[in-house]
Amino acid sequence: MTVPDAGLLQFSAPDWSSTLDALLPEMHVVDRDATRIWHAFYPLALADAYAAATDAAALTRRLRIDGNPSLAAGQIDASHGFLYGHRYWPQVKAAVLARLGPAEAGHYTHHAIELGASASALLIDRVRRVAADVAAEARVEIGLVTGIAFIGLMTRRQVGADAFHASTAASVMTPAPAGRSPEAVVARRARDDRQGLLGFLRTTRHYRVMFDERRADAAFPLLAGQHLTTASANDTRDYTHGPRRFQEGPIPAQCRSATCSTCWVGVLGGRDKVSAIDAYETRRLHEFGYIQVTDERPFIRLACQTRAAGNVTIVIPPWHGLVSRLLPDPIRQILR
């Protein structure tokens, strides 16, 4: 059983969500959607359910979890590898550890009571302080590390101080992607493959779906208008070594009709090139518990329902399941 960090227990899941929403405008665009994707991949409600469970295997069966949803299970230093800010993770860990000692935690609580600050305002302040420490240490603009600072605090909240301190960040520090400025990464995500000198004559255009920016070979071809899972299935390389079952190409897919919950992905780049979400996909995302959809093209999608007409960069989560079962029954009925 993982014991969450006591100094961060005063903040509820809505506090974390509202904090993230408030900080998004302060983040560099390279990691805005990436941070939101990470937050959806590692929901606090799921982490707390496992922390409180006396029988983790029974909870896994009830939620139909397949894969690894736990940061404490080897993902503390690797879960955010798709963020540009991942390269600053050692500095983030050091800043979080320095800022969240017993004396500092007590100071923050007293300060909040003294000023009458809301919990979310207090948490926003903590993220900003950690980000400022990291920016000063790494000599980068603070917006570039605000997202990874948020993730650092949330990771410690979920795994506890001991596990957070004991993990070894140096072993997983693969720049994402190596050697490019944040502006170059944003531009690369927006760029489509050239169609050749006579491309305008083609009736079908050819694009790519990138699913890991750190690897040159982590992409598969896509025909304009094709569903992501259909394009993924045409990638015949061996993906059976992954943490999840039902592998058909790099995107796990079991049904292709939005009934199995397996093919959810984060859209890191090219959201404007994918199809708008319809009522059916919206309802299924709600029923699985992955996201409450408010955008026409949200950053979490079911790949079997999503078509693309250009290059797209996605992130594939390490698990799937029915986290909506953690919600109270009345809320689940509303979502249906």
N, C-alpha and C positions, 0 to 999 in steps of 0.2 A: 504494500500500500504506500503510495506517495503522499507525503504530508505537505500541503501547500504552504507557501511562505506567509507566516503569521502577520508580518508587517504590511502585507498587501491585501489581507483578507477584508479590510474595511471597504474595498471597492467591489461593487457588484458587476455582473456582466453588462448591464446597461451603462454603468459608469465607464467601462472600458470602451464600449461602442461609441458613446458620445464623445469620449476623449479622442478617439481616432477620427471621428468626423470633424471635430474642431481643429485638429492638427493637420488635416489633409492639405489645406491651402498653404501651409508652411513647408511642406515637403517638396523636394525636387520632383519634377514630373516623372523622372526615371523610375521612382519607387512608390508613387502614389497608389497605383492599382496593385502593385506587387505587395504592398503592406496590407491592403484590403483582402487580397487573395489569401495571404498567410493567415490573417485573422479568421477567415471563413474555414480554412483547412484545420485549424486547431481551436475549436470553440471551447470557451471556459466551462460551459455546462457539461460537456462531455468529459473534460479533465476532472472536474469535481465529482462527477458520477463515479468514475473509476477510483478516485481517491477515497470515496466513502464506501465503496463496495466491499462487502465481506467475501463475495464470490465473484471475482473478475470474469471468470469463464462464463458464468451464468449471465452476467450483464452483456458480455459479448454476444451470446446467443440471442438474448432478448432484443438487442439493437441490430442484430444481423451484421455485426462489424466484420469486415474482411480486410486484412492488412494491418498496418500499424498506426493507430491514431494518437499514440502517446509520445510526447516530447521526451519524457524520462527514459523511454526505451530506445536509447541510442540516437535520438534526434535533436538533442539540445543544441549542438553546434552545427548541425547540417540542415535543419528544416527550412532555413531561410536562404539556402544557397542560390536561389533564383533572384534575390535582391542584389542590386548594385552595391548597396550598403553592407552586404555580407563581408566584404573585404575588410571592414572596420570592426568586425565582431570581437577580436581580442581586446580592443580598446573599449568596446561597449561592455563587455563582461567586467573589465576592471572598474569602469565607472559605476556600474550597477552595484558591484560589491562594495565599493567605497561609499556610495551614497546611501546604501540600505543597511548599515550597521544598526545595532539596537539603539544607540544614542540618536542617530539621524531619524530613525523611524518615530521615536518618541517626540522629537522636535517637530516633525511634520504634523503629527496628530495634534499636538498642543497649538501649533501655529494655525491649523484649520479651525479649531474651536475658538481661538482668540479672535480671528478675523471673520468668523461665521462663514467660512468658505464652503462651497458644496464639495462633495466627494469628487465629482468630475473635475472641478477647478483645481483641486489639490493634486489629482493624478496628472492633469495637463502640466502643472508646474513641475512635477517630478520628471516627466518625460523631457521637458525642455531643459531641465538642469543636467540630466544625463547627456542629452544631445550636445549641450554647450561644452561639457567636459570632453566629450569625444572629438568635437570639432576643433577644440583648442589643441588637443593632443595630436590629432592627425593633420592639422592645418588645412582643413577643408571648410567649405561653407556649411552652416548648421543644417540647412534644409536637406543636405545630402545624407545626413545621419539621423534625422528625426524619426524616420520610419523604423530603422533598425534599433534605435533607442527604445521606441515603443515595444518592439518585439522582445528586446532584452528584458524589460520589466515584466511583460506578460509571461515570458518563459520562466523567469524566476518565480512568479506567482504560481505557475502550474506545477513546477517540479520541486520547489522548495530550495532553501539556501544551500543545504549540504550537497545535493545533487548538482546544483548550478555551479558551485565552487569546484566540485570534484571533476567535472567534465573537462576534456582537453581540447581546446579550440584549435590549437596549431595543427592538429592532424587532419583537419578538414578544410583548411583555408585555400580553396580554389577560387581565384577571382572570377567574377561573373558579370560579363565575360571579360577575359583577360585583355589588357592592353588598350581598352577603348575608353574614351571620355564618356561621361553620362550623356552628353549631347549626341555623341556618335551612336550610342546604344539606342537612344530614342529615334534617331534618324533611320537607323538600320531596321528597327521594328516597323517603321512606316513605309519602307521601300518595298515595292513589288518586283518580282523577277521580270527581267526583260523578255519580251516575246519574239525577239529577233527582228531583222530588217523588214520582213514581210508579216510581222505579227498582226498587223491590222487586218490582214486577210483571213486569219484563222477564225473558224466558227467557235472553237473551244480554246480557252486560254488555260495555261498551265501555271500553277503557283506552288508554294511550299508551306507546310505547317512545321514550324520549329517547336520542339517540345523540351529542349534543354540548351540554353544559349551557351553553356560552357563546353559543349561538344560540337565539333563541326559536322559530325555524322548524325546528329540527333534531329533529323527532319525527314518528312515523307512528302511525296508529291500529292497535289490536289488539283482536280479539274474545277474550273469555275462553276459554282453552284452545287458542288458536291457536299454531302454531309461529312463532318469531320470523322465519324466512325467508319464510314465507307472508304474514305481515303486511307485511314489508318489500317484497315484490314488488308489493303493491298500491299502494305509493307510486310513482306514475308520473312524478315529477319526474326531470330529467336528471341522472344521476350518472356519466355516462361520462367525465367530466373527471378522475376520481380517479386515484391512482397504480397501481391494480390493475385487471386485466381481469375479464370475466365479471360485470359490474355488473347487478344486477336489484334495483332499489331501492338504498338506502344500504348494505345488507349484501351483499357479494359472495357470490354463490351459483352454483354450477355444476351440482350434482347433486341436492341435497336428500336424499341417502341416506348421508351421512357417508363418502363415498369419495374426495372431491376435495381436502379440507383447506382449502377457501377460506373457509368461513363462521365461523371461530372468532372469538369476541368475549370481552371482559371484562365481567362483570356488576358494575357499580359501585354500583347501588342496587336493592333489591327482590329480593335473592337468595331470600328466604323466599317469594316469590310465583311462582317458576319451578318447573317439575317437577323431581323428584329425578332424578339421573343414573342411567342403567341400565348394565348390563354392556357392551352394544354401544358406547355412546358413550364409556364409560371406556376400552375397548380401543382405539378409534379415536384418542382424544386421546393415548394412550400411543404408538401407532404413528406418529402425526404428529410426536411429540416435543414437544408443547406444554406438557404438565403431567403430573405424577404425581398422580393423583386420590386424595385421602384423605377429602374431605368428601362428604356426601350431596348438597349443592348447592354445588359448587366455584365459584370466582370466574372460571374460564375455562370456556367452554362452546362446543359446536358449535350454532350457531343453528338448524340444520335439525332438530336432535333435541330442542330445548328449547321447551317450551310455557310460557305465562305466564297468570296469572289475577290481574292487577293491573298498576299502573304499574311499569315497569322502566326503569332507566337503564343503558345499555351504553356500551362504548368499542370502536370498530372499529379493529383494528391496521392499519398501513400495508403489510402484506405477509402472505403465507402461503407454506408450503413444507413440506418433509419434513426437519426438523432432526434427526429420529431417526437419519438416516443418518450423523450425526457421532459416534454412539455406537459403541463396539466391538461386533463381531458377536455375541458371547455375550449382551450386554445386550439387543440388539435381539431376539434369539430369545426371551429371557425375557418381554419385553414383548408378544410376539405370543401 
